[in-house]
Amino acid sequence: MASPDNTIHVRNLVHREQWQVLQGHSAKPNDVHFSSDGNMVVSCSDFIVRLWNVRSGVIVRMFQGHYFNILGCQISQDGNTIVSASYDGIRLWDTTSGEETNRLTYSGITRFVQFSPNGQLFVAFSKQRVQIWDTHSYKIVHQFPEYAENIEGRFSPDCCNIAFSSKNNVIKIYNLKSRNDVIVLQGHSGYITDLKFSSDSRTIVSCSKDKTVRLWDAELGVEIQRLEGHSSAVLSVHISQDGHNIVSLSDDGIIHLWESIAKSSKKLHR
């Protein structure tokens, strides 16, 4: 997780200990993601995308070319491509050579990008619109001007849906095949800062400035569980592969580890 001291802290949740501190950014990282195999971390800040070896803590490669601060980045499921988003548009990078492979013009400041799990699509957010791109043709296949106020989006692991968090404190689930909103999740009383699908695509976990973490049935649109215990805004949330554990980070630097059934938490780090 990104830290205010410009480092990235990697923690082992099984042994509940800090595993690695990644140092190299000159400003706080704006976005951080693991590779699908867990061996690499991609992060962005200060005009540079960095790819790290998690075990050694060494920077494997740096990707330079953006003229402005980079707001979002992610590595593809196969680990071959990185997408990055900045005020100057979207760029794609080859992780092996470090070369820029494509540069896409985007209307407005691109705030967030994410690959679909199958690597065939990626979504990009600006203040004007949300666009979904095909990674082979580099053409826009879906565009949502009506979603301009959305914060970010997450593809479901089965690639059938994408969930959007919005500034009016709701989550909208959009079906990519029917191209319709299928579910609206309402309940948060504050700005939704992060959301994730479970591995089976049936559950969404979200966090908010209302200091709560919530689990939702993504098919029925109902709240399953509300996790309370943070004393300040919750900034980031992740759900384990088996769906049994949730980890959340608040802006006071405290990490909570939750069981997704029992409404209790354990503070791992301050």
Secondary structure, 3 states (H helix, E strand, C coil): CECCCCCEEEEECCCCEEEEEECCCCCCCCEEEECCCCCEEEEEECCEEEEEECCCCCEEEEEECCCCCEEEEEECCCCCEEEEEECCEEEEEECCCCCEEEEECCCCCCCEEEECCCCCEEEEECCCCEEEEECCCCCEEEEEHHHCCEEEEEECCCCCEEEEEECCCEEEEEECCCCEEEEEEECCCCCEEEEEECCCCCEEEEEECCCEEEEEECCCCEEEEEEECCCCCEEEEEECCCCCEEEEEECCCCEEEEECCCCCEEEEEC
